[in-house]
């Protein structure tokens, strides 16, 4: 038996319990570079825990398709994790709150291709899932001496479908 998740558009309000949406919507907070560049300031709460530091990595992810079978989610107990697409490529974002060490019912979001996301510490999430083509992402997360990854495999997988 498979459980069904239907995707929803990624918005700052809907995603707020899990982290921040990184985009350039609305008016910039200020203009810089002689007024030729809008700065959308301080868009994410980065958290690298005790004994960690910020690191920037590049991920080269292979595409997936909808419907998508969600069998596993992961979380990072010691720090946040931000994904910023380096191309205009929509991707699937799956998240779930923690319920005593296991994920609650997941939610699935679709980016518009120009949005990045920042997962807060301990938020369960699916793997990086571009939908139309291979894609590069800048990833900002914790680099430290201790493990920062936990996985949860669902006994019954979820099928993620596009909007109705």
C-alpha positions as CSV (number, residue, x, y, z in Angstrom):
1,X,0.0,0.0,0.0
2,X,1.3,3.5,-0.9
3,X,0.3,6.7,0.8
4,X,-0.3,9.8,-1.4
5,X,1.2,13.3,-1.1
6,X,0.1,16.1,-3.4
7,X,2.6,18.9,-4.1
8,X,1.8,22.5,-3.3
9,X,3.6,25.7,-4.5
10,X,6.5,26.7,-2.3
11,X,5.6,29.9,-0.4
12,X,7.3,31.6,2.5
13,X,4.1,31.3,4.7
14,X,3.5,27.6,4.0
15,X,7.2,26.7,4.4
16,X,7.8,28.8,7.6
17,X,7.5,25.9,10.1
18,X,10.4,24.1,8.3
19,X,12.7,27.0,7.3
20,X,13.0,29.9,4.9
21,X,12.3,30.4,1.2
22,X,15.3,32.1,-0.4
23,X,14.1,34.4,-3.3
24,X,14.0,37.9,-4.4
25,X,10.3,38.7,-4.2
26,X,9.0,42.1,-3.3
27,X,11.2,45.2,-3.0
28,X,14.9,44.9,-2.1
29,X,15.8,45.9,1.5
30,X,18.3,48.4,0.0
31,X,20.0,49.4,-3.1
32,X,23.8,49.0,-3.3
33,X,26.5,49.3,-6.0
34,X,25.6,52.8,-7.0
35,X,21.9,51.9,-7.0
36,X,22.3,49.2,-9.6
37,X,21.9,46.1,-7.3
38,X,19.0,45.3,-5.0
39,X,20.0,43.6,-1.8
40,X,17.4,41.2,-0.3
41,X,19.1,41.1,3.1
42,X,19.4,38.3,5.7
43,X,16.9,35.9,4.2
44,X,17.8,32.8,6.2
45,X,18.6,31.8,9.8
46,X,21.8,29.8,9.4
47,X,22.7,27.6,12.4
48,X,25.9,25.6,12.6
49,X,25.7,24.4,16.2
50,X,28.5,24.2,18.7
51,X,31.8,23.2,17.2
52,X,30.7,23.7,13.6
53,X,31.4,26.2,10.9
54,X,29.7,27.2,7.7
55,X,30.7,25.4,4.6
56,X,29.7,25.9,1.0
57,X,29.5,22.8,-1.3
58,X,28.3,22.2,-4.8
59,X,25.9,19.4,-5.4
60,X,25.3,17.9,-8.9
61,X,21.9,16.2,-8.7
62,X,20.3,13.9,-11.3
63,X,16.7,14.6,-12.2
64,X,13.7,12.6,-10.9
65,X,10.1,12.7,-12.1
66,X,6.5,12.9,-10.7
67,X,5.0,10.7,-9.4
68,X,8.0,10.2,-7.1
69,X,8.3,7.5,-4.5
70,X,9.4,8.8,-1.1
71,X,10.9,6.0,0.9
72,X,13.4,7.9,3.1
73,X,13.9,11.3,4.7
74,X,16.8,12.6,6.6
75,X,17.6,15.4,9.1
76,X,20.6,17.3,10.4
77,X,20.5,17.6,14.2
78,X,23.5,19.9,14.5
79,X,22.8,22.5,11.9
80,X,20.7,24.1,9.2
81,X,21.1,23.3,5.5
82,X,20.4,25.7,2.6
83,X,20.0,24.7,-1.1
84,X,20.4,27.4,-3.7
85,X,19.9,26.4,-7.4
86,X,22.6,27.6,-9.7
87,X,20.3,27.2,-12.7
88,X,16.6,28.0,-13.2
89,X,15.5,24.5,-12.4
90,X,12.3,23.6,-10.4
91,X,12.9,21.1,-7.7
92,X,10.8,19.1,-5.2
93,X,11.1,19.9,-1.5
94,X,9.7,17.4,1.0
95,X,9.6,18.2,4.7
96,X,8.2,16.9,7.9
97,X,8.3,18.1,11.5
98,X,9.9,15.8,14.1
99,X,7.5,13.8,16.3
100,X,9.7,12.3,19.1
101,X,12.5,11.1,16.9
102,X,10.4,10.2,13.8
103,X,8.9,12.3,11.0
104,X,5.3,13.5,11.2
105,X,3.2,13.4,8.0
106,X,5.4,14.9,5.2
107,X,4.5,17.9,3.0
108,X,5.7,18.3,-0.6
109,X,6.4,21.6,-2.2
110,X,7.4,22.6,-5.8
111,X,9.8,25.5,-6.3
112,X,9.4,27.8,-9.3
113,X,13.0,27.3,-10.3
114,X,14.3,30.6,-8.9
115,X,13.7,29.8,-5.3
116,X,16.2,28.3,-2.8
117,X,15.4,26.9,0.6
118,X,17.0,26.7,4.1
119,X,16.0,23.8,6.3
120,X,16.1,24.5,10.0
121,X,18.0,22.2,12.3
122,X,16.2,18.9,12.9
123,X,13.7,19.2,10.1
124,X,13.1,15.9,8.3
125,X,13.5,16.4,4.5
126,X,13.7,14.4,1.3
127,X,16.8,14.2,-0.8
128,X,17.7,16.8,-3.4
129,X,15.2,16.3,-6.3
130,X,15.4,18.4,-9.4
131,X,12.5,17.5,-11.7
132,X,13.4,18.3,-15.3
133,X,17.1,18.1,-15.8
134,X,20.4,17.6,-14.0
135,X,21.0,20.6,-11.8
136,X,23.8,22.2,-9.8
137,X,23.1,23.6,-6.3
138,X,25.2,25.6,-3.9
139,X,24.7,24.1,-0.5
140,X,25.5,25.9,2.7
141,X,25.6,23.7,5.8
142,X,27.5,22.7,8.9
143,X,31.0,21.4,8.6
144,X,32.2,19.8,11.9
145,X,33.9,17.0,13.7
146,X,30.7,15.1,14.6
147,X,28.1,13.3,12.4
148,X,25.2,15.5,11.4
149,X,22.9,13.1,9.5
150,X,20.1,10.8,10.6
151,X,17.9,8.8,8.2
152,X,14.3,7.5,8.6
153,X,13.0,4.8,6.2
154,X,9.2,4.7,6.0
155,X,7.7,1.2,6.5
156,X,5.1,2.3,3.9
157,X,6.4,4.6,1.1
158,X,4.6,7.8,0.0
159,X,3.8,8.6,-3.6
160,X,4.3,12.3,-4.4
161,X,2.1,13.6,-7.2
162,X,1.8,16.9,-8.9
163,X,-1.0,19.3,-8.2
164,X,-4.5,18.1,-9.1
